[in-house]
Amino acid sequence: MSPAARGGVAEATLAYFPIGEARRVAEADRIGESMLSDDPVGNSGGAVEGLHRLVVSPLVFLYEVHPTARLVRVTAVRYFRV
């Protein structure tokens, strides 16, 4: 994730969520980013038409993997209440 995108996620998190939930979201974001860096295909919950899904409660990451370019493109990060 680019520094600008990471800053935007952090800013939106703090503006939208109460402090306790903001910490959960920030931790899920950190864990998700690490999992995508380590093994995006192995950590995927499956792919539909090339779009992978990774769930790190309370977030869901939707992303594409381009193995020849060694690139992961996150297309969406969604919040869900458990």
C-alpha positions, 0 to 999 in steps of 0.5 A, a space after each residue: 500500500 502506498 504511503 498516501 493510501 496508508 495515511 488515508 486509511 489511518 485518517 478515515 479510521 480515526 474519523 469514523 470509529 470509536 477509539 477501541 474499534 479504531 485500534 481493532 481496525 488499525 491492527 487488522 489493517 497491519 495484519 492484512 498488509 503483512 499477510 498480503 506481503 508474505 503470501 497473497 495466494 496462500 492467505 487468500 480465502 479463494 478467488 473468483 474471476 481473479 479477485 482474491 479475498 482475505 478476511 482479517 476481522 473486522 476487515 475484508 480485503 479484496 485484491 488481485 495478484 499479478 505473479 509475473 510482476 510480483 504485484 498485489 493490487 488491493 481493490 477494496 477494503 471493507 469493514 464488517 461488524 462481527 
